[in-house]
Amino acid sequence: MEAAVPAFIAALLIQAGDRSPWLVAILADRYGRPFIVACAALLAHAAGHALAATGALLIAPLLTPNAKQLLLALACLFAAAGLLWRLKPPDRLEGWRLGALLTPLLGVFILALGDTAQFFTLALGVRGASPWFAFGGAWAGILVVTLAAALMGEMAWRQLPTRAYRIGLGLVALTAGSMLAAGALRLV
């Protein structure tokens, strides 16, 4: 259970400044069915995070406690790098004619595969007693952001102060990752 809350917080914070909710907002506006688009996006995220939790289940027995902490430090440092990098708009998937369910399902799955939130699910799942708690916490955090994006729509979503948010959160992630890495490498 100790992995659920950190995974929820990490996914909530990371996803709020990511491209996948932006794509959800675009598709919710296009199809006019925000709940269908949000549900499809949540299924896509669930599939990606289930892969991360399964990976955590497989590699957790192979890692020492310091290696597990270093993996979490790397997740923070990669999050910082991604947040401090300029956010590109997602592909609008205008050529996709798969409908309100399949377009967001496949589009969000492809866009989010291997993203920072999944790396946090892996890193927190490795450290916890069960990676499925990390999966559940991350998915709940993504649920909040995805529903908000779908209900807000693209115009309102783009009005959010994303740049300042990403810079602030990126600096926090950089500090946390550096401290965790120093501790894992026994430099402190």
Secondary structure, DSSP 8 states (H G I E B T S, - for coil): -TTHHHHHHHHHHHHHTSHHHHHHHHHHHHHS-HHHHHHHHHHHHHHHHHHHHHHHHHHGGG--HHHHHHHHHHHHHHHHHHHHS--------TT--SHHHHHHHHHHHHHHTT-HHHHHHHHHHHHSS-HHHHHHHHHHHHHHHHHHHHHHHHHHHHTS-HHHHHHHHHHHHHHHHHHHHHHHTT--
